[in-house]
Structures are given as C-alpha cells and as structure tokens.
Amino acid sequence: MTSTQPVGAGTLTLGGDITVNRLGYGTMQLTGPGVWGPPRDPVSAVRLLIRVIELGVNFLDTADAYGPQIVEDLIREALHPYPGDLTIATKVGLARTGPAEWGWIPLGRPEYLRQQTEMSLRRLKLERIDLLQLHRVDPTVPFEDQIGELKLLRDEGKIRHVGLSEVSVDQLHAARQIVPIASVQNLLNLTNRSASDVVDYAAAHGIAFIPYFSLATAGLDGAGSALDVIAHAHGRTPAQIALAWLLRRSPIVLPIPGTSSEAHLAQNVAAADIALSDAEFAALSAAVPLPDDRDE
Ligand SMILES: NC(=O)c1ccc[n+]([C@@H]2O[C@H](COP(=O)([O-])OP(=O)(O)OC[C@H]3O[C@@H](n4cnc5c(N)ncnc54)[C@H](OP(=O)(O)O)[C@@H]3O)[C@@H](O)[C@H]2O)c1
C-alpha cells in the first residue's frame, strides 16, 4: 500500500513519540445503523479503509463500542499487517446495550477496562495499542481507579499512551497527576465550542485535542453567511471549511472526520490543504459566540 502525505495541515506529535498527519479518520460510520452490527456492505467498508491509507491518513480513531467490536475487526481485516506509520487509537469504557442512542453506558470498572483492552489487542492483532482512550469517565467508579487501571496497562506495555474522552479541564488535570495524558477527545465544531477551555488547556500542556463531530455546520451555512461566503471564495464545501477552521484553531487539534463515502473521504482529506486567512478565521469564530459570551 502506498501513501502520500496530506500536505497542508502538517503533522502532530502524540505523547512525545508518535508523529501523525494532522487529519485523521474516525471509523464510527463503518457499522450498521445506530452504530450497531456489521455494515450493510462490508466489502465497501474494507475498501474505504484501504483508501483512507492510500490518501495519506495515518491516524485512525476507533472504539470497542463501534458495532460493538465490528470496526476493530474490519480494521484488522482491511489493513493488517499494518503500514509502519499507522497509528490506531481505540477506546474502552462504554458498554452497549442495543442500537438506540441510549444504549451507550459508561462502564469504568478496572476489570472491565482491562478486559476490553485485552479484547482490542486481540481483535486489532496488536501487541501494544498506541493510544488507548477512556471513552467516558464512569461516575459510579472512583476516578483514580479508572485512570489507575490505564496507568497499570501502560506500565505493563499493553498500551503506549493514555487518552481521555469527554472530560472537563478539572478531570484532565486530575488524570495527569496519575499518568501522562497524550490526548483528549471532546466534541468540538464550528457550531459547538463548549470545549474551548479544554482545547486551551491541552495546547498549554502539549496534549493533542481530537475533536469529534467535527463537520457540523447546521444553521451557519445559509446564503450570505460568513461560512457560505468563505466556502465560495475558496471553491470548497462548508464541511471542508469547518475542518479548516478546526485545523486553524490550534496546532494541537487533530480532526477525525468520519464517512462511509469515498467521495466525502477525498473532500475531507483535501480540506487539510485549505489555508484560512486571519480575517476568515475570525469571521467564522465570530459566527457562534464562545460559551462565556452566551446568555446564561
Ligand atoms: N469520543 C466520543 O465520544 C465520540 C463520539 C462520536 C464520534 N467519535 C469519533 O469521531 C468520529 C467522527 O464523528 P462523527 O462521525 O459522529 O461525525 P462527523 O465526522 O462530524 O460527521 C460524520 C457525518 O458527516 C457525513 N460526512 C462526512 N464527510 C462529509 C462531507 N465531506 N460532506 C458532507 N457530509 C459528510 C457523514 O456521512 P457519509 O457517511 O454519507 O459521508 C456522516 O453522516 C467518529 O467516527 C468517531 O471515531 C467519538
């Protein structure tokens, strides 16, 4: 498999020793409906994963919960033996009880985190997971027990780096007192910037920020809006400009847009080349007030 670098956005170093191109791919869209069960067309899903690598993407985000387990199997089937520069980040700590949205339940008991890590190692056919993310903090389990188990897994060499998902600055800070944290994955996009404080904390401490749901532009792309005008000026789609805005937000931001479409994949990778001017970045940022600016 050959790979060409996405040029525009450069690279990012995770945990001090893994360098990846600064536009990844999120694999959640590769399951059946409701992030449950196998994809309708598994052959296309495998082909898409191969295309991801061919386009130069070398950071994949997945989770045991996607399917559950379906996507990790697909990744192994499509890409093992893995290209040397590929980083696969997975997540543990969410139980699934069905295809509906309410079927995502934090489950942070240390023995479950360990079991799921072992299962991810087996499914991905890896001896060590480069980046293991705690999918959600479980409010019913002591925080230090959850992070402590990830530290143990790291000390044992089963994982290389620890990441967190959907955490506050306080939680991120507390976790760092237990084990080095390489990344944080929170919701962030043009329309929802409630994680801005986490981005700033991550940037100050050399932690990668991996935004999910990165393509959302609802309500911002009407005719004549800043997003519409800037998209036309660049000859790009609003989704591409949304990615360019994230890439411009901070050099520690690593977007992972997800898609099951090869055409969208190509557009998303091409967004890494877009250079927004200072004025364009400011106009897009001003389109939605920061959380602190909103009326309570
Ligand atoms: N940590 C967490 O709790 C968490 C939660 C959610 C997601 N994630 C991760 O984040 C990744 C991305 O999140 P996401 O899939 O929810 O949201 P997303 O990447 O913002 O959006 C995906 C949606 O946008 C469409 N799309 C993709 N590229 C497009 C384009 N160029 N133009 C127009 N539409 C496009 C996709 O449909 P098509 O398939 O038709 O392209 C899909 O419906 C996931 O794959 C997963 O790895 C993490």
The ligand as an SDF file (V2000), in Angstrom:
LIG
                    3D

 48 52  0  0  0  0  0  0  0  0999 V2000
  -15.3100   10.2290   21.7830 N   0  0  0  0  0  0  0  0  0  0  0  0
  -16.5960   10.1500   21.5220 C   0  0  0  0  0  0  0  0  0  0  0  0
  -17.4340   10.0640   22.4150 O   0  0  0  0  0  0  0  0  0  0  0  0
  -17.0380   10.1640   20.0880 C   0  0  0  0  0  0  0  0  0  0  0  0
  -18.4030   10.4050   19.7670 C   0  0  0  0  0  0  0  0  0  0  0  0
  -18.7560   10.4300   18.4240 C   0  0  0  0  0  0  0  0  0  0  0  0
  -17.7810   10.2140   17.4530 C   0  0  0  0  0  0  0  0  0  0  0  0
  -16.4880    9.9550   17.7840 N   0  0  0  0  0  0  0  0  0  0  0  0
  -15.4380    9.7550   16.7690 C   0  0  0  0  0  0  0  0  0  0  0  0
  -15.4580   10.8770   15.9010 O   0  0  0  0  0  0  0  0  0  0  0  0
  -15.5840   10.4410   14.5600 C   0  0  0  0  0  0  0  0  0  0  0  0
  -16.3600   11.4630   13.7840 C   0  0  0  0  0  0  0  0  0  0  0  0
  -17.6220   11.6950   14.3890 O   0  0  0  0  0  0  0  0  0  0  0  0
  -18.9860   11.5720   13.6250 P   0  0  0  0  0  0  0  0  0  0  0  0
  -18.8900   10.5080   12.5850 O   0  0  0  0  0  0  0  0  0  0  0  0
  -20.0410   11.4670   14.6590 O   0  0  0  0  0  0  0  0  0  0  0  0
  -19.1840   12.9940   12.9910 O   0  0  0  0  0  0  0  0  0  0  0  0
  -18.5820   13.7680   11.7410 P   0  0  0  0  0  0  0  0  0  0  0  0
  -17.2880   13.2160   11.3220 O   0  0  0  0  0  0  0  0  0  0  0  0
  -18.6570   15.2120   12.0670 O   0  0  0  0  0  0  0  0  0  0  0  0
  -19.6900   13.5520   10.6300 O   0  0  0  0  0  0  0  0  0  0  0  0
  -19.9570   12.3520   10.0270 C   0  0  0  0  0  0  0  0  0  0  0  0
  -21.2210   12.5620    9.1780 C   0  0  0  0  0  0  0  0  0  0  0  0
  -20.9560   13.5510    8.1870 O   0  0  0  0  0  0  0  0  0  0  0  0
  -21.1090   12.9920    6.8740 C   0  0  0  0  0  0  0  0  0  0  0  0
  -19.9520   13.4740    6.0920 N   0  0  0  0  0  0  0  0  0  0  0  0
  -18.6820   13.0690    6.1640 C   0  0  0  0  0  0  0  0  0  0  0  0
  -17.9010   13.7660    5.3220 N   0  0  0  0  0  0  0  0  0  0  0  0
  -18.7080   14.6630    4.7110 C   0  0  0  0  0  0  0  0  0  0  0  0
  -18.5050   15.6590    3.7450 C   0  0  0  0  0  0  0  0  0  0  0  0
  -17.2790   15.8960    3.2380 N   0  0  0  0  0  0  0  0  0  0  0  0
  -19.5560   16.3940    3.3350 N   0  0  0  0  0  0  0  0  0  0  0  0
  -20.8010   16.1790    3.8400 C   0  0  0  0  0  0  0  0  0  0  0  0
  -21.0670   15.2290    4.7650 N   0  0  0  0  0  0  0  0  0  0  0  0
  -20.0270   14.4780    5.1970 C   0  0  0  0  0  0  0  0  0  0  0  0
  -21.1210   11.5030    7.0570 C   0  0  0  0  0  0  0  0  0  0  0  0
  -21.9690   10.8810    6.1290 O   0  0  0  0  0  0  0  0  0  0  0  0
  -21.3780    9.9880    4.9140 P   0  0  0  0  0  0  0  0  0  0  0  0
  -21.0170    8.6700    5.5020 O   0  0  0  0  0  0  0  0  0  0  0  0
  -22.5160    9.9280    3.9570 O   0  0  0  0  0  0  0  0  0  0  0  0
  -20.2170   10.7300    4.3780 O   0  0  0  0  0  0  0  0  0  0  0  0
  -21.6720   11.3360    8.4640 C   0  0  0  0  0  0  0  0  0  0  0  0
  -23.0800   11.3480    8.4410 O   0  0  0  0  0  0  0  0  0  0  0  0
  -16.2720    9.0790   14.6800 C   0  0  0  0  0  0  0  0  0  0  0  0
  -16.0420    8.2880   13.5460 O   0  0  0  0  0  0  0  0  0  0  0  0
  -15.6170    8.5250   15.8940 C   0  0  0  0  0  0  0  0  0  0  0  0
  -14.3450    7.9780   15.5640 O   0  0  0  0  0  0  0  0  0  0  0  0
  -16.1260    9.9510   19.0860 C   0  0  0  0  0  0  0  0  0  0  0  0
  1  2  1  0
  2  3  2  0
  2  4  1  0
  4  5  1  0
  4 48  2  0
  5  6  2  0
  6  7  1  0
  7  8  2  0
  8  9  1  0
  8 48  1  0
  9 10  1  0
  9 46  1  0
 10 11  1  0
 11 12  1  0
 11 44  1  0
 12 13  1  0
 13 14  1  0
 14 15  2  0
 14 16  1  0
 14 17  1  0
 17 18  1  0
 18 19  2  0
 18 20  1  0
 18 21  1  0
 21 22  1  0
 22 23  1  0
 23 24  1  0
 23 42  1  0
 24 25  1  0
 25 26  1  0
 25 36  1  0
 26 27  1  0
 26 35  1  0
 27 28  2  0
 28 29  1  0
 29 30  1  0
 29 35  2  0
 30 31  1  0
 30 32  2  0
 32 33  1  0
 33 34  2  0
 34 35  1  0
 36 37  1  0
 36 42  1  0
 37 38  1  0
 38 39  2  0
 38 40  1  0
 38 41  1  0
 42 43  1  0
 44 45  1  0
 44 46  1  0
 46 47  1  0
M  CHG  2   8   1  16  -1
M  END
$$$$
